[in-house]
Amino acid sequence: MPDRRSEGADRRSELLDAADRVVRRDGPRASMNAIAAEAGITKPILYRHFGDKTGLYRALAERHTAGLLASVRATLALQLDRRDQVEAVIDTYLAAIEAQPQVYRFLTHPDPADDGLSPGGPLAPALQEIASELTGSMRERVDLGPDSAVIAAAWGQAMTGMVLAAGDWWLETRPFPRERMVQTLADLLWGRLAAAGARPVAAPVSTEPVTTELSETSETSEASETSSDGEQVGTGPEQV
């Protein structure tokens, strides 16, 4: 007998592929009507799978942020000089939003006509995870004094919020190339980080380089989270 659960997951993936195509075309103004038409179904059937547009936002956010989170974690795992890691993590995020600007706008600037959605709402869980990853990395590697743990938590939140807001401005205005934007933000963050001492780090078990394979967003696979249109969402060969 056919596996109904597997069939349902496949159908959901197909609908998300259709939603991706509409979002890349229409950005924040992508409508349930347009997505249903792209998928060749009626809007009630789309609601049956996602409940409402909020449910669709969440499903798309999960799809696209998984690759970004994997990229950030891979960057933080690299053994780089502190300044290089700061630049690499910033670059990982900016590369992601540059690769899929319409998807980013859809997730961070929902149509104000949609009830229950606020700017950054669908992306909020991923941003909190990124802040948590930054906090953990600083707690392990940087000595910030007697209140090191709470300072690292505050900085993790502040860095994430700063890069989110600055990245949003940069994506819309494009005052200069991404490389210079990375350096500009790193310069702002660098003062106190440069002055902080380093915590002892356990020697790695293996000296072999670690390779990390990141997902890519495709229009036909729900498991993909990042874009492959020539620009990688998590390109940072280095990290924060």
N, C-alpha and C positions, 0 to 999 in steps of 0.2 A: 504493500500500500504506500502511496506517496506520503512523504514526511511533511505534514501541514506546517509544522513549525519552521522547517527549512524553507518551504515555499513562501511563507509569510515574510521571513527575513530577506529573501531574494526580492520579493515585490517591494518591500520597504526601501531596499537599496536602489532599485530602479527609480522609485519616486524621488529619492534624494538626488540621484543623478540628474533627473529632470529639473529639480529645484536648483541644483548647482548651475545648470545652463542658463536658467532665467535670472538667477542672482548675478552671474557674471555679466549679463546683458543689461539688467535694470537696476542693479545695486539695491539700496534701501527701499526703493519703490516697487520691488518685486511683489506681486500680488498672488493670493491663493488662486484666483481665477486664471492668471497667466501660467502658474505652475501646473494646475490641473490640465489646462489646454496643452501644455508642452508634454505632459505625461499621457495625453490621450484619454483622460478620465473625467468624470464629473467632480465638482468640488465636494459633495457629500462623501464620495469615496476617499478623497484626500483627507477629509476630517476623520474618517474612520481609522486611518492609520496614525494620524498625529494629534487628533483632538482639535487643535486650532493652530493659528499662526505661531503662537508662543511655543507650542510643542514642536513645530517645524523648526523654529529658530534654535531651540535646544538641540535637536537632532543634528542640524547643520553645524552648530558650534562644536559639538562633540566630535564630529567627523573632521573638522578642519583644525581644531586645536590640539588633537592628539599628536600630530606631526610636529607642531611647534613645541609642545612640551618635551617631546623626545629630543628635539634639536637642542633645547636649552639644557636639558640634563646631560647630553653628550658633551656640550661645550664646557659645562661646569666640571665634568669629569677629567678634562684634559689637564695635563701638568704644564701650565704656562706661567710665565711671570705675571704678577698681579695686574699690572697695567694692561698687558695683552689680554688677560681674561676679561677685564672690564670692557675693553673694546669688542672682544669677540661675542660676548653675550648681547651687548647692544646691537651689534651687527646682525646677530641671529634673528632678533625681533624685527628690526627694520627691513631685513631681506624678506621676511615672511609677509609683511603687509605690502611691500612693494610688488611682490610676485602676484598677489591676488587682491588688488585694491578694492574692487567692487564687493568681494566677499567680506573683506575687512569692514567696509562701510556698512554693509548689511547687518553685520554682527554688533557693531559699535554705535551705529546711528539708526536705530529702528524708526520706521515711519511713525511720527508722533500721533497719527490717527489710531494706532493700535493700542488698545487698553492693556495695561499690565506690563508694558515694555518700557524700559528706561535706557538712556544711553549707556552702552557698555554692559547692559544686563546679561545678554546671552554669553558674552565673553568673560563675565565676572569670575566664574569658577576657575577658568584657566589662569586668569590673572592672579588669583589667590594662590594657586599652585606654584606659579612662577615666583611670587613673593616668598613663599615658603621654601622653595629651592634656594633662592638667594640667601635667605636667612640662615638656612642650614649650612651652606657653603661658608659664609662668613664666621659662623660660630665655630666651625671646625678649623679654619685656617687663619683667622685674624684675631689678634689679641686687642680688644677694645677696652681693657681695664676691668675694674670690679663689677661693673654693670654690663659686661660684654654681651650676655644673652639677650637682654631687653633692648640694648642699643642695636644689635644685629637685627632683631625683629623690626624695630622702627625703620632702620635703613632698608631692609628688604621691601617693606611696604612703600617707603618713599621713592626708592629707585624704580619700582614697578610703575607707580603712578606717574612719575616724572617722564619716563620713557614712553608711556602710553600717550600722555598729553603732547609731548614734544613730537612723537612720531606721527600723531594725528595732524598736527600743524605742518610738519614737513611733507607729508604725503599730499596735502592739498596745495601747498605753496611752492614746493620744490625750489627753495632758494639756492641750494647747492647740492652736489652729488652725495650719495649715501655715505661714502667714505669720509667726507668732511663732517657730515652730521654725526657720525660715530665718534670722531675725534672731539667734536665740540661738546657732546654730552659727557664723554669720558673726562675731558678737562674739568668740567664742573664737579664731577664726582671724586676726582682724584685726590684733592688736597688732604682730607682726613684719612683716606685709605692709604695714602703713601706714607703718612706719619705713623700709622699703627704697626705694632710689632706682629711677627708671624708666630703662629702656634706650631709646635712640632708635629710633623706629619709622619705616620708610620711608613716605612719603606715598602714600595709595591712588591707584591709577590713575584711578578714577572716584569721583565724589562721590555717585553714585546709590545709594539704599539697597539693600542686598542682601536679597532675600526667599528664604527657605528653605522648601521644601515638604517636610513630614515625613510618613512613612508612618503609617498608622493600622492597628491590629489589627482585623481583621474575622473573622467565623467562617467566611467563605467564600473568603478569599484568603490563600495562604501568604506572599505577598510583603509583607503588612501586618505591622508590628511593634508598633504601639502601639494603645491602646484608644481607641474613639470613643464610650464610653457617657456622653458629656457632660463628661468630664474628660480632658484631653489628657495623655499620658504625658510629653511634652516641652514643657510649656507655657511655659517660661522665655522671656519676650520679651527677656530680658537674659541675661548670662552671666558665668562666672567668669574 
